[in-house]
Amino acid sequence: MTARPRSTPLRAARATAAPAPAGAARGAHAPVMLAEVIEALAPRDGGLYVDGTFGRGGYTTGILEAADCRVVAIDRDPEAIAHGRALAERFGERLALVEGRFGEMDRLVTARPVDGVTLDLGVSSPQLDIAERGFSFRFDGPLDMRMGRDGPSAADVVNGLPEAELADVIYRLGEERRSRQIARAIVEARAAGRIERTLELAEIVRSVVKPSKDGLDPATRTFQALRLYVNDELGELERGLGAAERLLAPGGRLAVVAFHSLEDRLVKTFLRQRSGTAARGSRHLPPSVDDEAAAGSFILLKRQATQPGAAEARANPRARSAKLRAAERTARPAFAAPITAGEA
C-alpha cells in the first residue's frame, strides 16, 4: 500500500463553548477533540473528506481550514442542514451538504476517491439544548428525541411498547439495572393518560430510582436508552462503519468519536476485527508487506482510544466521556461479513 501524501499542517484551533440555554441561538457547539480528529484525518490539499455527522459543522470547518480540500457533509437532521447553508456559502464548491443517514454514505457520496471519514456519534449540543427537540430532561419539552424528525417519537415508544419490551430497551441500551421497575412505573402512569413531556417521564423514573453517589440524575440512562432506540443509533453506527470501509481509498483515514460505552465498544470491535495488527509505530511510515497482509482492511493508528485533555474536559463537560478511535484503510477489499458482537 502506498499512503497518500499528507503535508498540510493543522490550522484549525480547538473550540470551546458553554452549553446554550433553551431557546438560545442555534449555533453554539464545541466540537470535541477537534485538534485530535484533524490530526488523525491529516487532511491534504486536493483531498475529499466525508463528515458523516455534520451537526453544526465543527469538524467540517476544521477539515476545510486545515487543507485546500473538499468535504461532503451528511446529517439526518434537516435543521442541521439548514443551519449549514451559511458555511456552504463561505466555502463554496468545497463543501457539499447532504441530508441523509451516514449509514448510507457509500450511496450518498458519489465522488471518488475518499481520503477521510469522520463520525461524531450521539446527540449534538444544539439538539440537547433546544427544549422542543425533547432530548433532555433539563428542560420541559415534548418527548420527541427524533434526530431526523421522522418515524415514531420517544412518546410513541414510551406509550406503545409492552412492559417487558420497554424494560429490555432500558436495560440493553441504557445499561439501567432497575429497568423492570422503571418500565412498570411507566406502564402504570400511562394507564392514567398518555406520557407526552420530558419532565413528566423524568419524574416517573425518579420515583423508582434513587440518585447515585456520583450525582448522575436517575433519569439519565432511561433517556439515553430511548434516544438510542428511537434513532436506531447502534444499527446506524454498524451500517456507517461498513459504509466507510467500502468508501475509503487505500491510505484514507477513519476517525470516530464516541461518548458512551455501547458506541465505543462497537467501534472498537469493528476496528479490531478489521485490522488484526498492533498500531503502527509511526503514521508517517507505510507498513511492510507482511503487516499489510495481516492487517485486513484497516491499520490502527493507535492501540488505545484518545481521550480529551484535562483543559478541554474542564472547559466542556460533555467532552469528558469522549473517546476517539482512528485507523487507516489498506488496499484490501472491504469485508463482506458484519461486525461480530461481543468481541470488544
Secondary structure as UniProt FT lines:
FT   TURN            22..23
FT   TURN            26..27
FT   TURN            32..33
FT   HELIX           34..41
FT   TURN            45..46
FT   STRAND          48..51
FT   TURN            55..56
FT   HELIX           58..66
FT   STRAND          70..75
FT   HELIX           78..83
FT   HELIX           85..91
FT   HELIX           92..94
FT   STRAND          95..99
FT   HELIX           102..104
FT   HELIX           105..108
FT   STRAND          114..120
FT   HELIX           125..129
FT   HELIX           131..133
FT   HELIX           154..160
FT   HELIX           163..174
FT   TURN            177..178
FT   HELIX           179..190
FT   TURN            191..192
FT   HELIX           198..206
FT   TURN            207..208
FT   TURN            213..214
FT   TURN            218..219
FT   HELIX           220..231
FT   HELIX           233..247
FT   STRAND          248..258
FT   HELIX           261..275
FT   TURN            283..284
FT   HELIX           289..295
FT   TURN            296..297
FT   STRAND          298..300
FT   HELIX           310..315
FT   HELIX           317..319
FT   TURN            320..321
FT   STRAND          323..329
FT   TURN            341..342
//
